[in-house]
Amino acid sequence: MNIGTINSIKVIFTITVLTFTSCSKEKKEMLSDPKKVLLEELEHSFNKELIDIWYPRVLDTTHGGFLSDFDHRWEPKGNHDKMIVTQARHVWTCAKVAAFSAEKAVLKSHASHGFKFLKESMWDPEHGGFYNLLDRQGNVKPDGQGNIIKNAYGNAFAIYGLAAYYGLSGEQEALELAKQTFHWLEEHSYDSLHGGYFQFMQRDGTPLVSGYGNAPPKDQNSTIHLLEAFTELYHAWPDDTLRERLSGLLVLIRDTITTDKGYMNLFFNRDWTPVSYRDSTAEIRAANYQFDHVSFGHDVETAFLLLEASEALEIENNAETLQKAKAMVDHALQNGWDTASGGLYDQGYYFKEEEKITIIKDTKVWWSQAETLNTLLMMADLFPDDEARYFEKFKILWDYTKTYLIDHEHGGWYWGGLDKEPEWKTGPKAQIWKVNYHTARSMMHCIERLKINDQ
């Protein structure tokens, strides 16, 4: 072996040792900082197991808008009906992801594609407001009773998507349609007597002040998503009436809908008296749990939405709102958290004359866990030394999510955690009530927070 060869080997050995030492050092640094590990995992899952799975797969290039129905392998299967909530959520997600990531700029064209469908197919040109449901070809579909009913919930999401798309594109027509939708709700859904908004309206906008079918006229779900939508719109259009309504919804949710214990009542009569079956027989109560239970996922989501609205109104230091938001999160963790595996249960109930809550549905739906990830990390930033140990629970929930909710083979999230509902492994990955706005929003916020904390 000549001297040149020996020197070459020495150089290669030195480089190898330095490289190994450098990599080991980086790995140790990575392992020593769990937030960096979390950030890497979240970014990978967000890009490869969520956004890249949904888009452009769900674009309907034949009839416009977005396809709705896919099986567990992401094969299209079903009628692909088009609900305003689904379509608008896709517009919002595409717009926000395009703004969030330069690598996903192509989603701007997807948002534009969705905006065109909202404008040309889902808006009622005769009576105003957005239809609730169309078939794939764009024909209006009546509900199960043969009626064309519009609702505040769906129109709220239309505003949400339109405002986000305007924020990305600056396309004035999108903002004008969002404003037109707001004015339509003002005229037909807003209750000037008791405040808040009626959920159901006839096609011509006539409000159904006593409710529709067996559903009461007002509810927390449409109210919190009106708050969410008005917050998004207010960033683009700081109108005085919009500010008044946004502020009113914040106070309504914080002081009337949310109880002193820290959970929300779900359904209400026109005067905001809550619908309750606690005094009914066990059979009647069980038959009406959909209207009367504790929804832990909605509570943690609303805590975030209240603080988001407060920030938009530039009253983020409002101690009353912050205190109530924390109470909502703490109640959910103290009463709905699975201490064995992590995650939030779906439903609890305060039975009459019982102080302790009873879990009546111990499943763990995907959107609830997504919202909890976001809210836990937010609370960890706000209250880093709190005894609730928000960041520790965030890590536990992310581990739960990776294990039981994310499909690492086919991509996307299961409908429910497989620890409780293993059948969801072969359940649909998408349908009109399962899109990706909860998951995308949560992961974007979590990534952003972890990046800020790393600086």
BASE-511049 format. One record per residue (C-alpha): residue in three letters; residue number from 0; x, y, z. Coordinates in steps of 0.25 Angstrom, whole numbers, plus 2048, in hexadecimal, padded with zeros to 3 digits. Example, Ala and Ser with C-alpha at 12.3 -4.5 7.8 and 13.67 -1.06 7.14 Angstrom:
BEGIN
R     r     k     u     v     w
R   ALA     0   831   7EE   81F
R   SER     1   837   7FC   81D
END
This chain:
BEGIN
R     r     k     u     v     w
R   MET     0   800   800   800
R   ASN     1   806   80D   7FC
R   ILE     2   807   81A   804
R   GLY     3   7FC   821   7FB
R   THR     4   7F2   816   7FE
R   ILE     5   7F5   816   80D
R   ASN     6   7F3   825   80D
R   SER     7   7E6   824   805
R   ILE     8   7E1   819   80F
R   LYS     9   7E5   823   81B
R   VAL    10   7DD   82E   814
R   ILE    11   7D1   825   812
R   PHE    12   7D2   820   820
R   THR    13   7D3   82E   825
R   ILE    14   7C7   833   81D
R   THR    15   7BF   827   821
R   VAL    16   7C1   829   830
R   LEU    17   7BE   838   82F
R   THR    18   7B1   835   827
R   PHE    19   7AD   82A   831
R   THR    20   7B1   833   83D
R   SER    21   7A9   83F   836
R   CYS    22   79D   836   834
R   SER    23   79D   830   842
R   LYS    24   79E   83E   847
R   GLU    25   792   843   83F
R   LYS    26   78A   836   843
R   LYS    27   78D   839   852
R   GLU    28   789   847   850
R   MET    29   77D   843   849
R   LEU    30   779   839   854
R   SER    31   77C   842   85F
R   ASP    32   772   84C   85A
R   PRO    33   764   845   858
R   LYS    34   75E   851   851
R   LYS    35   768   850   846
R   VAL    36   764   841   844
R   LEU    37   755   845   845
R   LEU    38   757   84F   83B
R   GLU    39   75E   846   831
R   GLU    40   753   83B   833
R   LEU    41   748   845   832
R   GLU    42   74D   84C   825
R   HIS    43   74F   83E   81F
R   SER    44   741   839   822
R   PHE    45   73B   846   81E
R   ASN    46   742   846   810
R   LYS    47   742   837   80D
R   GLU    48   737   831   815
R   LEU    49   72D   83C   813
R   ILE    50   72E   847   809
R   ASP    51   735   83F   7FE
R   ILE    52   72A   834   800
R   TRP    53   71E   83D   7FF
R   TYR    54   723   846   7F3
R   PRO    55   721   845   7E8
R   ARG    56   71A   838   7E9
R   VAL    57   70D   83F   7EE
R   LEU    58   70C   849   7E3
R   ASP    59   6FF   846   7DA
R   THR    60   705   84B   7CD
R   THR    61   6F8   846   7C6
R   HIS    62   6ED   84D   7CD
R   GLY    63   6F4   857   7D6
R   GLY    64   6F7   858   7E5
R   PHE    65   6FC   84D   7ED
R   LEU    66   6F9   83E   7ED
R   SER    67   6F4   839   7FA
R   ASP    68   6F4   829   7FC
R   PHE    69   701   821   7FD
R   ASP    70   703   813   803
R   HIS    71   70E   80F   80D
R   ARG    72   718   80D   801
R   TRP    73   714   81B   7FB
R   GLU    74   70D   815   7F0
R   PRO    75   700   81E   7EC
R   LYS    76   6F4   817   7F0
R   GLY    77   6E6   81D   7F2
R   ASN    78   6DD   828   7EC
R   HIS    79   6E6   833   7EF
R   ASP    80   6DB   83D   7F3
R   LYS    81   6E0   84B   7F6
R   MET    82   6DC   851   803
R   ILE    83   6DF   860   805
R   VAL    84   6E7   85D   812
R   THR    85   6F0   853   80B
R   GLN    86   6F3   85C   7FE
R   ALA    87   6F5   868   807
R   ARG    88   6FF   861   810
R   HIS    89   707   85C   804
R   VAL    90   708   86A   7FF
R   TRP    91   70C   86F   80D
R   THR    92   717   864   80E
R   CYS    93   71D   866   801
R   ALA    94   71E   875   803
R   LYS    95   724   874   810
R   VAL    96   72E   869   80D
R   ALA    97   732   870   800
R   ALA    98   735   87C   809
R   PHE    99   73C   874   814
R   SER   100   745   86C   80B
R   ALA   101   74D   871   7FE
R   GLU   102   74E   862   7FA
R   LYS   103   73F   861   7FA
R   ALA   104   73D   86E   7F1
R   VAL   105   735   865   7E7
R   LEU   106   72A   865   7F1
R   LYS   107   726   873   7ED
R   SER   108   721   86E   7E0
R   HIS   109   719   863   7E8
R   ALA   110   713   86E   7F0
R   SER   111   70F   876   7E4
R   HIS   112   709   86A   7DE
R   GLY   113   700   868   7EB
R   PHE   114   6FD   877   7EB
R   LYS   115   6F7   876   7DD
R   PHE   116   6EE   86A   7E1
R   LEU   117   6E9   872   7ED
R   LYS   118   6E6   87E   7E5
R   GLU   119   6E0   877   7D9
R   SER   120   6D9   86B   7DE
R   MET   121   6D7   86C   7ED
R   TRP   122   6D2   87A   7EE
R   ASP   123   6C3   87C   7EC
R   PRO   124   6C1   887   7E2
R   GLU   125   6B2   889   7E4
R   HIS   126   6B1   88A   7F3
R   GLY   127   6C0   88B   7F8
R   GLY   128   6C7   883   802
R   PHE   129   6CE   876   7FF
R   TYR   130   6C7   869   7FD
R   ASN   131   6CA   85E   807
R   LEU   132   6CC   852   7FD
R   LEU   133   6CD   84F   7EE
R   ASP   134   6D0   842   7E7
R   ARG   135   6DD   840   7E0
R   GLN   136   6D8   847   7D3
R   GLY   137   6D3   853   7DA
R   ASN   138   6C4   851   7DC
R   VAL   139   6BE   856   7E9
R   LYS   140   6BA   84A   7F2
R   PRO   141   6AE   84B   7FC
R   ASP   142   6B0   845   80A
R   GLY   143   6A9   839   80E
R   GLN   144   69C   840   810
R   GLY   145   69C   845   802
R   ASN   146   6A0   854   806
R   ILE   147   6AB   85D   802
R   ILE   148   6B0   862   80F
R   LYS   149   6BB   86C   811
R   ASN   150   6C3   86D   81E
R   ALA   151   6CC   877   825
R   TYR   152   6D6   86C   827
R   GLY   153   6D9   86A   818
R   ASN   154   6D8   879   815
R   ALA   155   6E2   87B   820
R   PHE   156   6EC   872   81A
R   ALA   157   6EA   878   80C
R   ILE   158   6EE   886   812
R   TYR   159   6FA   87E   819
R   GLY   160   6FF   879   80C
R   LEU   161   6FC   885   803
R   ALA   162   704   88E   80D
R   ALA   163   710   885   80E
R   TYR   164   710   885   7FF
R   TYR   165   710   894   7FE
R   GLY   166   71B   895   808
R   LEU   167   724   88C   7FF
R   SER   168   720   891   7F1
R   GLY   169   71B   89F   7F3
R   GLU   170   70F   89C   7EA
R   GLN   171   705   8A6   7ED
R   GLU   172   6F9   89E   7E8
R   ALA   173   6FC   894   7F3
R   LEU   174   6FB   89E   7FE
R   GLU   175   6EF   8A4   7F8
R   LEU   176   6E8   897   7F8
R   ALA   177   6EC   895   806
R   LYS   178   6E6   8A2   80A
R   GLN   179   6DA   89F   802
R   THR   180   6D8   892   80A
R   PHE   181   6DA   89A   817
R   HIS   182   6CF   8A4   813
R   TRP   183   6C6   898   80F
R   LEU   184   6C8   892   81D
R   GLU   185   6C5   8A0   824
R   GLU   186   6B8   8A1   81C
R   HIS   187   6B3   893   81E
R   SER   188   6BA   88C   829
R   TYR   189   6BE   896   834
R   ASP   190   6B4   897   83F
R   SER   191   6B3   8A5   843
R   LEU   192   6AA   8A2   84F
R   HIS   193   6B3   898   857
R   GLY   194   6C0   899   84F
R   GLY   195   6C8   88E   848
R   TYR   196   6C3   887   83B
R   PHE   197   6B8   87D   837
R   GLN   198   6BE   871   831
R   PHE   199   6B3   86D   827
R   MET   200   6AD   875   81C
R   GLN   201   6A4   872   811
R   ARG   202   6A9   874   803
R   ASP   203   6A4   882   802
R   GLY   204   6AB   885   80F
R   THR   205   69F   885   818
R   PRO   206   6A5   881   826
R   LEU   207   69F   875   82D
R   VAL   208   69E   87B   83B
R   SER   209   699   86E   842
R   GLY   210   6A4   865   83B
R   TYR   211   6A3   85B   831
R   GLY   212   69E   84C   832
R   ASN   213   6A2   848   840
R   ALA   214   6AE   852   841
R   PRO   215   6AD   85F   849
R   PRO   216   6AF   86C   842
R   LYS   217   6BC   870   848
R   ASP   218   6C9   868   84C
R   GLN   219   6D7   869   850
R   ASN   220   6DD   863   844
R   SER   221   6D8   86D   83A
R   THR   222   6DB   878   843
R   ILE   223   6E9   875   845
R   HIS   224   6EB   873   836
R   LEU   225   6E5   881   834
R   LEU   226   6EF   886   83E
R   GLU   227   6FA   87F   836
R   ALA   228   6F5   884   829
R   PHE   229   6F3   893   82D
R   THR   230   701   893   833
R   GLU   231   707   88F   826
R   LEU   232   6FE   899   81E
R   TYR   233   701   8A4   828
R   HIS   234   710   8A3   825
R   ALA   235   70D   8A6   817
R   TRP   236   701   8B0   819
R   PRO   237   701   8B7   826
R   ASP   238   6F3   8BC   825
R   ASP   239   6EC   8C2   831
R   THR   240   6DF   8B9   830
R   LEU   241   6E8   8AD   82F
R   ARG   242   6F0   8B1   83B
R   GLU   243   6E4   8B2   843
R   ARG   244   6DF   8A5   83F
R   LEU   245   6EC   89E   841
R   SER   246   6ED   8A4   84F
R   GLY   247   6DF   8A0   852
R   LEU   248   6E2   892   84E
R   LEU   249   6EE   892   857
R   VAL   250   6E6   896   863
R   LEU   251   6DA   88D   860
R   ILE   252   6E3   881   85F
R   ARG   253   6EC   885   86B
R   ASP   254   6E1   889   875
R   THR   255   6D4   882   870
R   ILE   256   6D7   875   869
R   THR   257   6E3   871   871
R   THR   258   6DF   86D   880
R   ASP   259   6E7   871   88C
R   LYS   260   6ED   863   88D
R   GLY   261   6F4   865   87F
R   TYR   262   6EB   85D   875
R   MET   263   6E1   862   86B
R   ASN   264   6D3   85F   86A
R   LEU   265   6D0   85A   85C
R   PHE   266   6C2   85E   858
R   PHE   267   6B9   86A   85B
R   ASN   268   6AB   870   85A
R   ARG   269   6A9   87D   854
R   ASP   270   6AC   885   861
R   TRP   271   6B9   87D   863
R   THR   272   6B3   874   86E
R   PRO   273   6BA   867   86D
R   VAL   274   6B4   85A   868
R   SER   275   6B5   850   873
R   TYR   276   6B0   842   875
R   ARG   277   6B6   840   883
R   ASP   278   6A8   83F   889
R   SER   279   6A3   835   87F
R   THR   280   6A2   826   880
R   ALA   281   6AF   81E   87D
R   GLU   282   6A9   81A   86F
R   ILE   283   6A5   828   86B
R   ARG   284   6B3   82D   870
R   ALA   285   6BA   822   868
R   ALA   286   6B2   825   85B
R   ASN   287   6B6   834   85C
R   TYR   288   6C5   833   860
R   GLN   289   6C8   83A   852
R   PHE   290   6C1   847   858
R   ASP   291   6C6   846   866
R   HIS   292   6D4   841   86A
R   VAL   293   6E2   847   86C
R   SER   294   6EA   847   860
R   PHE   295   6F8   848   864
R   GLY   296   6FE   84A   856
R   HIS   297   6F5   856   854
R   ASP   298   6F9   85C   861
R   VAL   299   708   85C   85E
R   GLU   300   705   861   850
R   THR   301   6FD   86C   855
R   ALA   302   708   870   85F
R   PHE   303   711   873   853
R   LEU   304   706   87A   84B
R   LEU   305   703   883   856
R   LEU   306   711   887   858
R   GLU   307   713   889   849
R   ALA   308   707   892   848
R   SER   309   70C   89A   854
R   GLU   310   719   89C   84D
R   ALA   311   712   8A0   840
R   LEU   312   70A   8AA   848
R   GLU   313   717   8AF   84F
R   ILE   314   712   8AB   85D
R   GLU   315   71C   89F   85E
R   ASN   316   71F   8A3   86C
R   ASN   317   711   8A2   870
R   ALA   318   713   89A   87E
R   GLU   319   704   896   87E
R   THR   320   705   88F   870
R   LEU   321   712   889   873
R   GLN   322   70D   884   881
R   LYS   323   701   87D   87A
R   ALA   324   709   877   86F
R   LYS   325   713   871   879
R   ALA   326   707   86C   881
R   MET   327   701   865   875
R   VAL   328   70E   85E   872
R   ASP   329   711   85A   880
R   HIS   330   702   854   882
R   ALA   331   705   84C   875
R   LEU   332   712   847   87A
R   GLN   333   70D   844   888
R   ASN   334   700   83D   884
R   GLY   335   702   838   875
R   TRP   336   711   834   874
R   ASP   337   715   825   873
R   THR   338   71F   824   87E
R   ALA   339   723   816   878
R   SER   340   726   819   86A
R   GLY   341   724   827   868
R   GLY   342   71A   82F   85F
R   LEU   343   70C   835   862
R   TYR   344   700   82D   863
R   ASP   345   6F4   831   85B
R   GLN   346   6E9   833   865
R   GLY   347   6E6   835   873
R   TYR   348   6D9   838   87C
R   TYR   349   6D6   83E   889
R   PHE   350   6CA   836   88E
R   LYS   351   6C0   83C   897
R   GLU   352   6C6   83E   8A6
R   GLU   353   6D3   839   8A2
R   GLU   354   6DF   842   8A3
R   LYS   355   6E9   838   89B
R   ILE   356   6E7   837   88C
R   THR   357   6E5   829   886
R   ILE   358   6EB   826   879
R   ILE   359   6E0   821   86F
R   LYS   360   6E8   820   863
R   ASP   361   6F7   81C   864
R   THR   362   6FA   81C   856
R   LYS   363   704   827   850
R   VAL   364   700   82D   843
R   TRP   365   70B   833   83A
R   TRP   366   707   842   83A
R   SER   367   707   842   849
R   GLN   368   715   83D   84B
R   ALA   369   71A   847   840
R   GLU   370   714   853   847
R   THR   371   719   84E   855
R   LEU   372   727   84E   84F
R   ASN   373   726   85C   84B
R   THR   374   720   861   858
R   LEU   375   72A   859   861
R   LEU   376   736   860   85A
R   MET   377   72F   86D   85B
R   MET   378   72C   86C   86A
R   ALA   379   73B   867   86C
R   ASP   380   73F   874   866
R   LEU   381   736   87C   86F
R   PHE   382   738   874   87C
R   PRO   383   745   86D   87B
R   ASP   384   746   86A   88A
R   ASP   385   737   866   88C
R   GLU   386   735   859   894
R   ALA   387   72C   854   888
R   ARG   388   739   851   881
R   TYR   389   734   855   873
R   PHE   390   741   852   86B
R   GLU   391   742   845   871
R   LYS   392   734   841   86D
R   PHE   393   737   847   860
R   LYS   394   742   83D   85E
R   ILE   395   739   832   863
R   LEU   396   72E   835   85A
R   TRP   397   738   836   84E
R   ASP   398   73D   828   851
R   TYR   399   72E   823   852
R   THR   400   72B   82A   844
R   LYS   401   737   823   83E
R   THR   402   734   816   843
R   TYR   403   724   816   842
R   LEU   404   720   821   838
R   ILE   405   72A   823   82D
R   ASP   406   72A   818   822
R   HIS   407   739   817   81F
R   GLU   408   736   80D   814
R   HIS   409   72C   814   80C
R   GLY   410   72C   822   811
R   GLY   411   722   82B   818
R   TRP   412   71B   829   825
R   TYR   413   711   81F   82A
R   TRP   414   703   824   82E
R   GLY   415   706   81F   83C
R   GLY   416   711   81A   845
R   LEU   417   714   80B   842
R   ASP   418   715   808   851
R   LYS   419   706   80A   852
R   GLU   420   701   807   844
R   PRO   421   70B   7FE   83D
R   GLU   422   700   7FD   832
R   TRP   423   704   80B   82D
R   LYS   424   711   805   827
R   THR   425   709   801   81B
R   GLY   426   6FF   80D   81C
R   PRO   427   6FE   818   812
R   LYS   428   709   823   812
R   ALA   429   700   82E   80D
R   GLN   430   6F1   831   80B
R   ILE   431   6E9   83D   80C
R   TRP   432   6EB   83E   81B
R   LYS   433   6F9   83A   81B
R   VAL   434   703   844   815
R   ASN   435   710   849   81A
R   TYR   436   70E   857   81F
R   HIS   437   70F   853   82E
R   THR   438   71C   84B   82B
R   ALA   439   723   855   822
R   ARG   440   720   861   82B
R   SER   441   724   859   837
R   MET   442   731   855   831
R   MET   443   734   862   82B
R   HIS   444   732   869   838
R   CYS   445   73B   85F   840
R   ILE   446   746   860   836
R   GLU   447   746   86F   837
R   ARG   448   746   86F   846
R   LEU   449   751   865   846
R   LYS   450   75A   86D   83D
R   ILE   451   758   87A   845
R   ASN   452   75B   873   851
R   ASP   453   768   86D   84B
R   GLN   454   76D   87B   847
END
